[in-house]
Amino acid sequence: MASKIQEEFVWLELKPQQRFKDDQENQVLKIIQYATEFAFFVFRNKSEMRLIVRTTDKDRNLFGTIDVLTVERIDPPHFEQMVTKYLALKNHFMVPLVDLAKIVKSDVYSKFWQESSGSMMACFVQDQTKKISNAIHGKVTSLESRMSKKNAVFSSKTKADLAGAKSKLAGHNLYNCFIVFGVETTLQEFSELDIERRNGIDQEKILFENHIASLKKDLDDEQFEKEYKKQNKIHHDNVKKIKDVFKLEMERSRADIAQSTKTLDDIIDSVLLNSFSHRITTRKIKFVHGKKTFKQKLAELFSVKSIDPYTFIPQKLHSKSLALSDVELAFFLSFPQEKDIQIINFGVGVTPTFVHSPAQDLSLTDITIQCDPHQVSSEDQDRLNRSICDSLKVRCARCGVPIHIKKKDLI
């Protein structure tokens, strides 16, 4: 499967450097207007944040055009077991999610960095400007035709939706999107636990039957009957222990999934803006790698759908799809701002990204010590240095570690 993935897509890691600034202009907006299809991933683990793009070979150079942003080709990332949900619309996709006259950023990086759990956001994107614009145009035409009829009455919401749809059509690229949020879990799924339980019981049964067959050969009837009762009780006790362990693991798994789901919902709520969160609903989904089995396809008809994050590109477009304009999509895909670079550990590129060390050195080379009208003596300088070192009690605002002073740099 790995070779097939490498042939179909190119995986790139984006590493914002220390001088990178995306505050004044949303850089990603320039990129997506030229890309045909890609997937954008934000990964947060215990030590750092990673930005990864899966794109086509044709579009791979687009992401290298942003100044002071290191782009490195990487192997496909490993997707840990996680609880996942995707965003869906409550209303028709023709209505904008955000104000198209102003780009607003989701602040996704700081929201993820505040969480201790491993988490991610994935946005699968396909440019379908023609198809989506035709669908919106058809809806607009239908509404305008109904409004032109005599005695037609429409609510203020319908009129606002019509105006919004027209603005969404005005000169924007339109994308069929699939946005997924996920939080890692540490325990096994119920199906895997059940397989372990059944295997343990089967092995215990085989051991019991083999032991009983051996005893039957070596003992007379009276001895065998007595020993059989003893071994049968031991067998039932062992089976009960296996079932009790299974019940305990099930309870732990349920508690872990419940907590992970709560964390996931908190992340989604904090990323979405109040101005349009009322139009969004979430639905469960699973990451499944490779070709789906018949059992998985059957399960999707009645329960949770699944996608392969390595190969998935949204194809089906319907009224509840996230059909986003370039500006709406940029809300989710904004690159980190300068404040994010200063507080979040990203990967180190050609020019190192800011990485917060356990303690920072404060250099005083810019301080001039003088006493007008004469030169300060070396004794006075040493005394002042000791006084500064003894009285300065400043701790790092991010980690609380005391800030060190480099005496050798003093003038």
PAVEXKE-598635 format. One line per 3 residues: number of its first residue (from 0); for each residue x, y, z of C-alpha. Coordinates in steps of 0.5 Angstrom, whole numbers, padded with zeros to 4 digits. Each point is the difference from the previous one (the first is absolute). Example, Ala and Ser with C-alpha at 12.3 -4.5 7.8 and 13.67 -1.06 7.14 Angstrom:
# PAVEXKE-598635
0> 0025/-0009/0016  0002/0007/-0002 $
END
This chain:
# PAVEXKE-598635
0> 0000/0000/0000  0006/0005/0002  0002/0000/-0007 $
3> -0006/0001/-0003  -0001/0006/0004  0006/0003/-0002 $
6> -0002/-0001/-0007  -0006/0004/0001  0002/0005/0005 $
9> 0005/0004/0002  0001/0002/0008  0003/0006/0002 $
12> 0002/0003/0007  -0001/0008/0001  0005/0003/0005 $
15> -0002/0007/0002  0007/0003/0001  0001/0005/0006 $
18> -0001/0006/-0005  -0006/-0002/-0003  -0006/0004/0001 $
21> -0007/-0001/-0003  -0003/0005/0004  -0001/0006/-0005 $
24> -0002/-0005/-0006  -0003/-0007/0000  0005/-0003/-0004 $
27> -0003/-0007/-0001  -0006/0004/-0004  0005/0001/-0005 $
30> 0002/-0007/-0001  -0007/-0004/0000  -0002/0005/-0006 $
33> 0005/-0004/-0004  -0001/-0007/0003  -0005/-0005/-0003 $
36> 0000/-0005/0006  0004/-0001/0006  -0001/-0002/0008 $
39> 0003/0004/0005  0001/-0003/0007  0002/0004/0007 $
42> 0003/-0005/0005  0001/0001/0007  0004/-0005/0004 $
45> 0003/0001/0007  0006/0004/-0002  -0001/0003/-0007 $
48> -0005/0002/-0005  0000/-0002/-0007  -0003/0003/-0007 $
51> 0000/-0005/-0005  -0003/0000/-0007  -0002/-0006/-0005 $
54> 0000/0003/-0007  0001/-0002/-0007  0007/0000/-0004 $
57> -0003/0006/-0004  -0001/0004/0006  0005/-0002/0004 $
60> 0004/0007/-0001  -0005/0004/0002  0001/0000/0007 $
63> 0008/0001/-0001  -0002/0007/-0002  -0001/0003/0006 $
66> 0006/0004/0003  0003/-0002/0007  -0004/-0007/0000 $
69> 0004/-0006/-0001  -0003/-0006/-0004  0003/-0007/0001 $
72> -0003/-0006/-0004  -0001/-0005/0005  -0003/-0008/0001 $
75> -0008/0000/0001  -0001/0001/0007  -0003/-0005/0005 $
78> -0007/0001/0002  -0001/-0003/0007  -0006/-0003/0003 $
81> -0005/0006/0001  -0007/0002/0001  -0002/0004/-0006 $
84> -0006/0005/-0002  -0001/0004/-0006  -0003/0006/-0002 $
87> -0007/0000/-0003  -0005/0006/-0002  -0007/0001/0003 $
90> -0002/0004/-0006  0001/0001/-0007  0008/0000/-0002 $
93> -0002/0006/-0005  0000/0005/0007  0007/0003/0002 $
96> 0003/-0003/0007  0004/0007/0000  0000/0007/-0002 $
99> 0003/0000/-0007  0002/0007/0001  0004/-0002/0005 $
102> 0005/-0006/0002  0000/-0002/0007  0004/-0005/0002 $
105> -0002/-0006/0005  0006/0000/0005  0001/-0007/-0001 $
108> 0007/-0001/0002  -0001/0004/0007  -0006/-0004/0001 $
111> 0003/-0007/-0001  0007/0002/0004  -0005/0001/0006 $
114> -0002/-0007/0000  0005/-0005/0003  -0003/-0006/-0004 $
117> 0003/-0002/-0007  -0005/0003/-0005  -0001/0002/-0007 $
120> -0004/0004/-0005  0000/-0003/-0008  -0003/0004/-0005 $
123> -0001/-0004/-0007  -0001/0005/-0006  -0002/-0001/-0007 $
126> -0001/0006/-0005  -0007/0000/-0003  -0002/0007/-0001 $
129> -0004/-0002/-0007  -0004/-0005/0003  -0001/0004/0007 $
132> -0002/0007/-0004  -0005/-0004/-0004  -0003/-0003/0006 $
135> -0001/0007/0003  -0002/0004/-0006  -0005/-0005/-0001 $
138> -0003/0001/0007  0001/0007/-0001  -0004/0000/-0006 $
141> -0006/-0004/0003  0000/0005/0006  0000/0006/-0004 $
144> -0006/-0003/-0005  -0004/-0002/0006  0001/0007/0003 $
147> -0002/0004/-0007  -0007/-0004/0001  -0006/0005/0002 $
150> -0002/-0001/0007  0007/-0004/0002  0002/0000/0007 $
153> 0007/-0001/0003  0003/0000/0007  0006/0005/0001 $
156> 0004/-0006/0001  -0001/-0003/-0007  0001/0007/-0003 $
159> 0007/0000/0004  0002/-0006/-0002  -0002/0002/-0008 $
162> 0005/0006/0001  0005/-0004/0003  0000/-0005/-0005 $
165> 0001/0005/-0005  0006/0003/0003  0003/-0007/0001 $
168> -0001/-0001/-0008  0004/0007/-0001  0007/-0002/-0002 $
171> 0002/-0005/0005  0003/-0007/-0001  -0005/-0005/0003 $
174> 0003/-0007/0003  -0004/-0006/0002  0003/-0001/0007 $
177> 0000/-0006/0006  0003/0003/0006  0002/-0005/0006 $
180> 0002/0001/0007  0003/-0006/0004  0002/-0001/0007 $
183> 0005/-0006/0002  -0002/-0006/0004  0004/-0005/0004 $
186> -0004/-0006/0000  -0003/-0005/-0004  -0006/0000/-0004 $
189> -0006/-0005/0003  0001/-0005/-0006  0007/-0001/0001 $
192> -0001/-0001/0008  -0006/-0005/-0002  0005/-0004/-0005 $
195> 0005/0000/0006  -0005/-0002/0005  -0003/-0006/-0005 $
198> 0008/-0002/-0001  0001/0000/0007  -0006/-0005/0002 $
201> 0001/-0004/-0006  0008/-0001/0002  -0003/-0002/0007 $
204> -0005/-0005/-0002  0006/-0003/-0005  0005/-0001/0006 $
207> -0006/-0002/0005  -0002/-0006/-0005  0007/-0002/-0001 $
210> 0001/0000/0007  -0006/-0004/0001  0002/-0005/-0005 $
213> 0007/-0001/0003  -0003/-0001/0007  -0005/-0006/-0003 $
216> 0005/-0004/-0003  0004/0001/0007  -0005/-0001/0005 $
219> -0005/-0005/0002  -0008/0002/0000  0000/0002/0007 $
222> 0006/0004/0000  -0002/0003/-0007  -0007/0002/0003 $
225> 0003/0003/0006  0006/0004/-0004  -0005/0002/-0006 $
228> -0005/0004/0005  0007/0003/0003  0002/0002/-0007 $
231> -0007/0002/-0003  0000/0005/0006  0007/0003/-0002 $
234> -0002/0000/-0007  -0007/0004/0001  0004/0005/0005 $
237> 0005/0001/-0006  -0005/0002/-0005  -0004/0004/0005 $
240> 0007/0004/0001  0001/0001/-0007  -0008/0003/-0001 $
243> 0002/0004/0006  0006/0003/-0003  -0004/0001/-0006 $
246> -0006/0004/0004  0006/0004/0003  0003/0002/-0007 $
249> -0007/0002/-0003  -0001/0004/0006  0006/0004/-0001 $
252> 0000/0000/-0007  -0007/0003/0000  0002/0005/0005 $
255> 0006/0002/-0004  -0004/0001/-0006  -0005/0004/0003 $
258> 0006/0005/0003  0003/0000/-0007  -0007/0002/-0003 $
261> -0001/0005/0005  0007/0003/-0002  -0002/0000/-0007 $
264> -0006/0003/0001  0003/0006/0004  0005/0001/-0006 $
267> -0005/0000/-0005  -0004/0005/0004  0006/0004/0001 $
270> 0002/0000/-0007  -0006/0002/-0003  -0003/0007/0000 $
273> -0006/0002/0004  -0002/0004/-0007  -0001/-0007/-0004 $
276> 0000/-0005/0005  -0007/-0001/0001  0000/-0002/-0008 $
279> 0005/-0006/0002  -0002/-0007/0002  0005/-0005/0002 $
282> 0000/-0008/-0002  0004/-0006/0002  0005/-0003/-0005 $
285> 0006/-0005/0000  0007/0000/-0003  0001/-0006/-0004 $
288> 0006/-0002/-0004  0000/-0004/-0006  -0006/-0003/-0004 $
291> -0007/0000/0004  -0002/-0007/0002  -0007/-0003/-0002 $
294> -0002/0000/0008  0003/0008/0000  -0005/0002/-0006 $
297> -0006/-0004/0004  0002/0004/0006  0000/0007/-0003 $
300> -0007/-0001/-0002  -0003/-0001/0007  0006/0004/0004 $
303> 0006/0004/-0001  0003/0001/-0006  0008/0000/-0002 $
306> 0005/0003/-0004  0007/-0002/-0002  0004/0007/0002 $
309> 0006/-0003/-0005  -0005/0000/-0006  -0006/0004/0001 $
312> -0002/0006/-0004  -0008/0002/0000  -0003/-0002/-0006 $
315> -0008/0000/0002  -0003/0007/0000  -0007/0001/0003 $
318> -0004/0006/0004  0004/-0002/0007  0007/0000/-0003 $
321> 0005/0005/0002  0000/0004/-0006  0005/0005/0002 $
324> 0002/0007/-0004  0008/0001/0000  -0002/0005/0006 $
327> -0004/-0005/0004  0006/-0005/-0001  0005/0005/0002 $
330> -0003/0000/0007  0002/-0007/0001  0006/0000/-0003 $
333> 0003/0006/0002  0008/0000/0001  0002/0001/0008 $
336> 0001/0007/0001  0006/0003/0004  -0003/-0001/0007 $
339> -0001/-0007/-0002  0008/-0001/-0002  0002/0003/0006 $
342> -0004/-0004/0005  0000/-0007/-0004  0005/-0005/-0002 $
345> 0000/-0001/-0007  0005/-0005/-0004  0007/0003/-0001 $
348> 0001/0002/-0007  0006/0003/-0004  0000/0006/0004 $
351> -0003/-0002/0007  -0007/0001/0002  0000/0003/0007 $
354> 0000/-0006/0005  -0001/0002/0008  0006/-0003/0004 $
357> -0001/-0002/0007  0004/0007/0002  0002/0006/-0004 $
360> 0006/0005/0001  -0001/0007/0000  0006/0004/-0003 $
363> 0002/0007/0003  0005/0002/-0006  -0005/0006/-0001 $
366> 0001/0003/0007  0005/0005/0001  0003/0001/0007 $
369> 0002/0007/0001  0001/0006/0005  0001/0007/-0002 $
372> 0005/0003/0000  0005/-0006/0001  0001/-0007/-0002 $
375> -0004/-0005/0004  0006/-0005/0004  0000/-0007/-0001 $
378> -0002/-0001/0007  -0006/0004/-0001  -0002/-0004/-0006 $
381> 0001/-0007/0003  -0004/0003/0006  -0006/0002/-0004 $
384> 0000/-0007/-0004  0000/-0003/0007  -0006/0004/0002 $
387> -0004/-0001/-0007  0001/-0008/0001  -0002/0000/0007 $
390> -0006/0005/-0001  -0003/-0002/-0007  -0005/-0006/0001 $
393> -0004/0000/-0006  -0003/-0007/-0003  -0001/-0002/-0007 $
396> -0008/0002/-0001  -0001/-0007/-0004  0004/-0005/0005 $
399> 0001/0003/0006  0008/-0001/0000  0004/0005/0003 $
402> 0004/0005/-0006  0007/-0001/0000  0005/0006/-0001 $
405> 0006/-0001/-0004  0005/0004/0004  0006/-0001/-0005 $
408> -0004/0005/-0005  0000/0006/0005  0003/0006/-0002 $
END
